[in-house]
Amino acid sequence: MNPLEEELVYEQKIDEITVQLEELILDAMIAALQKIGKRNLEFIEASIRSQTDQMNF
């Protein structure tokens, strides 16, 4: 394989790795944001319950 072909193969592999890394990072960010959203909902629900309990006294 000549140097130009080797360079092209190398660049293609790097491009594939870059795409895979981007997908992994985006998946991790989505999972983290979903977890944060779920915790925020739980916090809001707990806050509402706390306010409701205080009103009953």
Order of alpha helices (4+ residues) and beta strands (2+ residues): alpha
